Amino acid sequence: MIPKEFVNYQNRLFWVYRKVEQSKVNMNYINELKEFWHCDTVLKQKTSQSEVLLFLREIPEATVIN
């Protein structure tokens, strides 16, 4: 999967793995979905029609190896 959307959150770079409407998900199972999709963070984004959950994967900083 090629990342198309990026989010800068708390000085770290993430790519949006999944977007799910909050009404489609039981809030008690957010952590299970996060682990199932191997995501690091879940954010809530408010839109004009509804709220969307963003499941994010962190992009690690590059390290130089000699």
N, C-alpha and C positions, 0 to 999 in steps of 0.2 A: 504494500500500500504506500503510495507516494503522498506525503503530507502536503496539503494545500492551504491550510489555515494555521497561523501561528499566533500565540498569545504570550505576551510578556507579563509575568505575574511574580511579584516580589523579587525583582531583579534576576529572574530565571526565565529561560525560554522553553516554551512548551509547544507541541503541535496538537491540534484537535483531532483526537482519534474517533470520537463519536459525539453526535448531538442527538439528544433525546428530549422530547417534550416531558415536562415534569408530570403532567397529568397521566402519562402512559406508564409511569414507574411508581411502584409502592416505595415510599420514602424509607421504609424499614430495610430495604434490600439494596441500598446504594453501595454500601461497602462490599457486598457480595459481587455486584456488577463491576465495581472498580477492580477487584481482585481477578475476576473472570477475564476481563479485557486487559489486564496487566497495565492499568493506568496508575499514575502517581497522585493525581489530584482531580477533584470534581468541583466545578464552579457552576453557580447559577447565574444565568444571563436573562434579564428581563427584556422582553420584546413588547411591541404594542399589543399583540394578541394574547400572548401567554408567556410562561417562563420556560426556558430551555436549560437543560443540564449539559454542561460541556465536560466530557471525559478526556482528560489531558495526559499526554506522555511527555516526560521531560526530555529535552535534548541536552545531553551532557556537554560541558565545555571541552574543547579540544586540548589535549596535552601533547607536548613535544617529547618524542622519544628519540634518544641518540643511539 
